């Protein structure tokens, strides 16, 4: 059975599972130096034998260590000064001390005598397990400042509290390296919700999230387990942006024997399974590749593994990235081990540098494939940085203008247009999620038809029968592009303070109504029957479109620069939209179509914040509104989702615990007698 998580202290996590767990197909906790499975049976673990240049630690833990080092340095200085003073006075008082302390042990050193009666002043749960035996009983005399700091930290009024805003910041920054989060990201709304929760406190003060629930310690490491499994060394220096090779350098690499013996093409069945899933799932979201060309290359390599195609870096990079993305996307839905996807990604990156020398189109493809991979797995470079790089490259190639494609064939023009709109959709998704400026501005786009065109020469696989009933897969891509355009309008017309400040009250109401109408029209125009895609592809079911409709409606109706304060009608719309978003996310989970990635985690968390806010701010008696809105049932669904997400993202467990405490408070208020 899978190893149980060891929560006694924070440990470093390896980037890949140990060889024993991988061979036995067991879920490995990757704890260094020995994983839980191997430790439980007293078996040697390959993690202990490998050289690890990098490992995963929570940010809060690292910050706590830094703070502890600073305090210990102060303690050491005080101890040295105190010891020197003690040695000077010891000569003068030696005779009297010998007369009084008749039971003194003369084997003790002056330092041991000094420290014998010093009270304990500092304890750290994260580092106590690492003390040596010689230091285990040594307690440092605290300085006044350190002592006061410890007392403040232990005081209930100064104890660290997990806030909704801090959780949102931690989850959002899971795939980025910079700390800025804009208004549309929901950070300001999270702070507002935290203030509204005062209504749940009997004394009207801030609602405090406890670290202990039902007598059990909540696994909260640091603030909210800041360093999610999503974040894996995705920081870059400014000078690295000069050369594309930085994307392949500095990444964690597997040892040479592992690459030689394990990173080989999978068997034919597995290779076709992952490839088909990629084109059903990721390709319909972002049509980056020439499907016919890639499938032809794959069939050629399966027939002749040592053929000429294996000497082509662009070809090999594309194939290995298709396998990596297909594997990690499938694993994010089925919650299976991602060891293989990381091996495929690692292999693909060995061809990255050489691929960048084959022209701008190939270079853009290579970067965009990494963006697609990063949506599901943060093993590689930073999502935000990659999207910006791809956008600049696309603009530099003139893909945003029709004029640059006039001399090209129809197939080439359609392919370039697909590449541009894929970058556009990636930019809108990531920038809006983080509340950051767009890399591609609407005013710069000079394309007559804002759409994804179907093209049999690019899409049709001769070996796969075509459906005569369902819409083609690119109909889904066209629908998603329309959604990203509406999201762009919400970001600019609702959340841009500079633009919103020009609107009159009437214009604000008209804009809100128009955007609401656009969302309804978008949902009603979803192609039906949907394309016949893989049974686990999220956008292959109507619940995915319902979920996106309600999440965008939530962003439209929550407090914003357009409407900083809400009337009762808008609050009710926000309540229903947030609740429906949670329900449809849970429906997708039950259908086994929900992708458990960082975007889904953030989406559900924002829906929960909106529901908590809109329920708590209701003008009527809170108990009555809870009964009318069924908020407790919806929040319990959310806690189930956070529990499942917690298998991949530790921060989700903390968020689930916070939501559970709000639910408990709601239940208590509902059962309390009303006056």
N, C-alpha and C positions, 0 to 999 in steps of 0.2 A: 504494500500500500504506500501511497506517497508520503513523504516525510512531512511531519507536522512542523509548522513554522516555529522557530526558536526565538522567543521574544524577550528572553531574560536580559539581553543587552544588544546594542546595535552592532552588527557585524558587517564586514566588507562582503560584497557580492561579486562573484566572478561573472564574466560576460557570457559564458557558455556553460552548459551542464557538464558534469563530470562524465568521463567515458563509461563508467559502470552504469550510471542512471540512463545514459543515452542508449547503451547496448540493451538494457533491460526494459527500455521504453517506460521508465518511471519519471515522474515529475521531480526535478531536482531543485532544492532551494538555493543552490549555488553559493552557500555560505562558506567563506574561507576560514581556516584552511581545509576543513573537512565538511562535506555536506551532511545533512541530517540522515539520509538513507544509509550512507557508509558508516557514520558514527553510531547509529543504532545497532548495527550488527558487528561493530568493531572491525570493519573491513578497511583496508587502505584505500584512500581516495586519490584519484588522479589530480585533483585540484591542489593537493599538498605538494605534489611533485613538480608542478609547472611553475614557471617564472611569470609572475603577474606584475606588469608594469603599471597597470591601472586597475581600479576597482570602484565599485559604487558605494558611496556613503551618503546618508542624508545630509543636506546642507546644514540643518539645525545642529546635527552632531558635530560637524566640523567647526561651526561657529562656537559651539559650547566648549570644544577643546581649546580653541584659540583663547577664549575668555578665561578658561581654567589655567592655561599657561601663564597668562598675564598676572592672574591673581597669585599663582604659586611663586612667580618671580618676586612679587612684592613681599610675600610671606618669607621668602628666602632672605631678602635684604633685612627684614625686621629681625629674623632669627639670628643672622650673623651679628647684627648690632647688639641684640640682647645677649648673645653668648659672650661677646667680647666684654660687655659690662659685667656679666656674671663672673667671668674669670678674674677680673680686677678685684672685685669685692670678695671673691672666695678666699684670697690670701689673708685679708684683714679679718674675716669672720670665721676662718677655719677652725680655730680652737673652740669657739663658742658653739659652732655647728656640730663638732664632734661630741661635745658634752651633751648637747640636746638630742641629736639623732643617734642614739645608742644602737639602733637597729639598722643603721645604714649599711648597704651592701657596697663594699669598697671595689667590687668588680665593675660597678656602673661608671660610665663615663660622665663627664659634666653635662654633655648634651642630653643623655638619658635621664639624669637627675632633673634637668631643666624641663624636659617634656613630660615628666611623670604625671604632673598634676594639671597639665594644660588641657582644657576642655576641647572636645571636638567642635570644629567650626565650619567645616566644609565637607560635603559628601557629594559625589557625583555618581549616579547610577551607571553612567556609560563607561566610566574609566575605572571603577573600583575593581572590576574583574581583571584588570591588566596590571595591578600592582604586584611587585615582587614580594617574596616573603620577608625580605629584609626591610621593606618599607611599609608593610601591612599595618603595623601598630604605631607608626609615627604620625603624630597629629601636629599641625603647624599652628603657632599662635596667630590669630587673625589681627589684621589692622582694623582700625576703627571704621574705615570706609568699607572694607570687605565685610566686616561683621554686620554693618548696617545694611549692605547690599543683600546679604544672605537673609537677614530678618525681613527685609522688604519682599524678597522673593517668596518667603514662606508665609507672608501675611495674606489673608484671604482677599484683601483689597488690592494687593499688588501682584497676586499670582497670575502667571501667564494664562490668558484666556484665548481659546480658539474662536475667532470671529468669522462670520460668513465672508467678509471682504478678504481676509487673509487666505482662507481656503480657496476662493476664486482666483486670487493672485497666484497661489502655488500651483493649482491645476492648470491655469492658462500658460504659465511659464514652463510647463513641462516640455514644450517643444521649441523653446526660444532661448536666446542668450541675453537679451536686453530686458531691463525691468519695467519698461513703460507699458502701461495698459490704458487704452483710451475709454471714452464714455460708453461706446456701443458694446465694448467687451462685457459690460455688466458690473464692473468694479464699483462704480458710483452707486448703482442700484443695490449692490450687496451691502454697502455701508448704510444706505437708507433703510434697508430691511433690518439690519442689526439694530438700528435705533427704534424701529417700529416694534421690535420684540420686547421692548420695555413694558409693553402692555401685558406681557405674560408674567412679569415679576410682581410679587405682592407689594413690594415697596416702591415700584415704579422706577427702579434703577436698571442698569444694564443687565440683560439676560446673560447669565453666566453658564457656560458649558463645562460640566464637571468632567474630571478625568476618570471617575469611577462610576459605574452603573451597576446597580444591584449587587454591590459588594465586590464586583470583579474589576480588575484593572483594565482600562481601555488601552489598547496598544498605540498610544500617541507618542511618537518619537520627535522630540523637539516641538515645533509649533504645530505642524500638521503632517508630519513625515514629508518635509519639503521636497526631498530629492526622490522623485518618483522613479520607477523603473523606466519611465519615458526618457529621462534625461541621462545621457551617457556621453560625457565629454564632448559637448557640442559648442564649445567656446572657440572663437577665432580671433586672431590678432589682425589689426588693420592692414598690415603689410601683406597679409596672405591673400588679399583680394586681388593682387596684381596678377597672380598666376593661378590658372585652373588646377594645377597639380596639387594644390593644398587640399582639395577635396578628397584625394586618395591618400594623402600622407597623414601621419599622426593618428590613423585609425588603429584600433586594437587588432592585432593580427594573431592568427592561430600559429602554433608552432609548425615548423617545416614538415615533420613526419605526418602530422594530421592532414596537411594540405595534399601531400603526395598520395596518401593512402585512402582518404575519405572524400575529398572534393573531386568527385567524378560525376559525369552525367548519370542521373538516375535511370532505371530501366525504362523501357518504352512506355509501359502502362502509366507509370508515375509521371513521366515527362509529359505525356499527352494530357493527363489529368490536370496538372498544374498549369499547363499552357492554355487549355480550354477554360479553366477557371479564371485565369488572368484576362482573357479576351471577353468573357462574359461579365466579369466584375469590373476590373480597373480600366479596361479599354473603353467600356461604355460610359465611364465617368470622364476619362481624359483620353481621347483617341490620339495617342502620341505616335504610335507605330503604324507602319504599312503592314496590315495583317496578312495579306497574301504573301508578301515577301518573307516575313518572319516564319510563317508556317512552312513555306517551301524550304527555307534554310534548315528548319528543325527536321523535316522529313529527310533531307539530304544527309544531315549529320547522323541520323539514326541508321541510315543505310550504309554510310561510310564514315565511321567515327574518326578516321585519320585523313579525311579528304582535305581539299584545298580550303574549304570554308573555315576549318579550325585554325587556319593561319590568318584569318581576317579579324583584327581587333574589334571593329564595329559590330560585326556579326556575332562574335562570341560574347561581347558585352551585352548586347540586346538579349540574347538567349538566356544568359545567366541571370540577368535582371528580371526577365519575364518569370523565370522559375522562382526567384527570390520573392518577387511581389506576389505571385500567385500563392506561394507557400505561406507567407506571413499574413496575407489577407484572409486566407482560409483558416489559419490558426487563430486569428482574432475573432472569428465567428464561432469556431468549435472549441476554443480555449484549450488547444493542444500545444505541445512543446514546439518551440520555434528554433530548435537547434539547426535543423536542415536549412531553414531560410537564411540564417546567418552565415552558414557555410556557402550557400549559393551567392549571397551578397559579397562575401569576402572574395570569392573567386571572380566575380564580375569586376571588382575594383582593380584586379590585376591587369585588366585590359583598358582601364579608364584613360590613362594618360595617352596611350597610343590612339585611342578612339578620337580624342580631341583634335588630332591632326588631320582628320578626314573631312573637314569642311564645317561650315556653320550649322547646317541642318543636323548633322550627326552629333555635333557638340550640344546643340539645344536638346535633342532627344536624350542624350546621356544625362544631362542635368535634370530634365523633367522626370525621367525614370527614377532618379534618386528622390525627387520630391514625392512621387507616388509611393515609393517605399517608406518614406519617413512618416506618412500619414498613419502607418500601422506599426512601425518599428523604429525607435529612436537609436538604433545601433549605429547609424551613419551620421552625416553632417546635419546641421541645423536647418529645420524646415523654413523658417523665416528668411534666412540668408539665401538658401537655394532658390526660393521663389523670386526674390529680388534679382538674383543673378540671371535666372532664366528670363525674367521680364526685360532686363536691360539688353540681353543678347537678342531677344525677339524684336525689340524696338530698333536696335542697331541694324538688323537685317531688313527692316522695313516691312515686317509682316503685318503691321497695323494699317497699311495703305493698300488699296486696290491697285494703284498704279505700278507697284513693284511686281505684280503677277500677270500683267496684261500680255506679256510676251511668252508666257509659259503655257504648257498644255493644260487642258481642263483638270486632269488628274493631279498634276503638280500644283496647280493653283488651289484645288480643294485641300490637298494635304497641308500646304502652308497655312491655309486659313484654319484648319483644324488645330495645327500646332499653336497658332496665336490664341485661339479661343480656349484652348486647354490651359495656356499660361494665364489668360484672363480669369478663368474660373478658379484656378489655384490661388491667384492673387486676391480675388474677392473673398474666398473662403478663409484664408489665413489672416488677411488684414482685418476683416470684420471681426473674426473671432478674437483677435488681440486688440482691436480698437486702434489700429495704426494706419497711417496714410497709405493710399494705394500706390503701387509701383507703376501701374498703367492708368492714366487719366482718361475719362470718357471723351474729353474734348480733343484728345490726340488720335482717337480712332477714326479712320477714314475708310470704312468698309461699308459698301452699299447695303449688303444683306447681312443683318446680324443674326446668323443662323448656321447650323451645322448641316451641310448637304450630304445626302446619301450618295455613295459611289461604289458600284459593284466591283470596279477594278481594284479598289482598296480593301473592301470588306468581305467580299464573297469568298468563301473557302470551298473550292471545287469538291473536296472530299466530304463536305457536310451538307445534308439535304436542307433546303430552305423551306421555311414555313409559309404556307399559303393563307393561313388564318391570322397569325399575329403580326404586329408591326415589326419592322426591322429594328435591330438594336440601336441604331443611331437616332431613332425617334426618342429614346430615353435621354440621350446626350443633348438633343435639341431642347427637351423639356427642362433639363438641369441648367442649361445655359440661360433660359428664360428666368429661372428662379434666381440665379446669380445676378442677373440684371435688376430684378426687383429688389434684391438685397442691397445692391449698390444704391438704388434710389432711396431706400430706407436710411442707409448710412449718411447720405448727403442731405436729404430733405428733412430728416427727423433729428439727427444727432450732430450735424455740423452747426456749431453755434454761430459762426460767421454768416451762414446762409439763413438760418432760422430767424436771426434777429431782424431780418428785413420783412418778415411776414406779419400781416395783420391778424387779428383774431379770426376773422372770416376765412382768410387764406389758410390758416393753420387747420381749421376744421375741414376745408376742402381737400387739402393734401392728405390728411388722415383718411378721409373717406375714399379718395382715389387710390391710395396704396392698398387699402383693405379690399377694394374692388379688384385691383390687379391680382392680389393673392387668391381671391375666390375664383377669378377667371383662370388663373394658372392651375388651380386644383381641378377645376371642371374640365380642363383640356388635356388632362393626362391621357396618353394613348391607351386605347382599349380595343382588343385584348393586348395586354403588355407583351413585350417580346418573350419568346420561350428561352429564358436564361437558366443557368444552374439553379437548383432548388434552394441553395443557401445564399444567393446574391440578394443583398438587402433591397436594392431598387427593382427587384423582380416581383415585388408584391405591393399592393396598394397602401399598406400600412406605412411604408417608407414615405410616400408622398403626403399622407395625412400627418405624419410626424413633422415633416419639414414645413407643411402649411401652418401648423399650430406653433412651432418654435419661432417662425418668422412673425406670426401674429402676436406672439408674446413680446418680441423685440419691438414691434410697432406700438403696442399699447402700454408698455411699462413707462414709468416716469422718465422723461427725456427733455432735452432742450426745447422740443416742440411743445410739449405739455408737461411742465415740471410738476404740476399737481393734477390729480385725476378727479373727475366727478364720479358719482356712484355708478353710472352706466359704464364708463371705461374700466372701472375697477372690476365690475362683474364680467366684462369681456375678458380682461386679463386673467381672472380666476378660472374661467372656463377653458381658455386657451392653454394655460399652464397645466391644468388637470388633464386635458385631452392629450397633450404632448406626452405626459408620463404614462398614460394608459396605452397609447400607441407604441411607445418604446417597449413597454412590457409585453404588448401583443407580438412585437417582432422578436422579443426574447423567447416567447413561447413557441413561435414558429421556427426558432433557431436561425433567424436571419439578421440578428442584431450584431453589428461589428463592435467589439469591445475595445475600442481604441481611445486615444486621449480626446478626440473630437466628440465622441459619444459621451464620455464622462463629463465633459464641459457642458454639453447640450442638456443633459439630464439635470446637472447641478443648477444651471440657469433656470430651468423650468421649476425646480423645487424652490429656489429663491423667490421666483415670481408668485408661486402658489402661496408660500408662507406670508409674503408681504400682503397680497390681495385679500387673504383670509383674515389676517390679523388687523388690517386697517379698516375693516368693515365698520360702518357707523353703528350698527345694531349691537345688541348684546352678543358677546363673542360665543357663548355657548349656543345661542340660537343660530348664528351664522355657521358654526361648525356642523351642526346637525343638518342645516339646509344644503350646504355645499359638499358634504361628504369628503372633506379635506383629509380627515384622518385616514380613510381607506386609501386615498390616492398617495399620501405620504408613505404609507406602509408598503405600497407597491414600489415606491422609490427606494426604500431601504432594501428591498429584495434586489433591486437592480444594482445598488451600491455594493451589496454583499457579493454578487457575482463579479462585478468590476474589480472588487478587492482582490480577486485571484491574480489580477495583472498589475493593479495599481494600488499600493499600500495606502495612499491618501484617500482612496475611496472608502476604506474601512472607517477612517476617522470621520469623513463626511456622513457616512451612514449612522455612526454613533451620535453625531450632532442632531441629525434629523430625528432619530429615535427619542432623544431627550425633548425635542420640541413636541413630538407626538404625545409623549407622556404628559407634558404640561397641558396640551390641548385636552387630553382625556380627563385630567384632574379638574380642569375648569368646566368641562362639560358635565361632570358628575357633581360639581359643587352646587349646593342649593342657591337659588336665585332669590333676590329680595323683591 
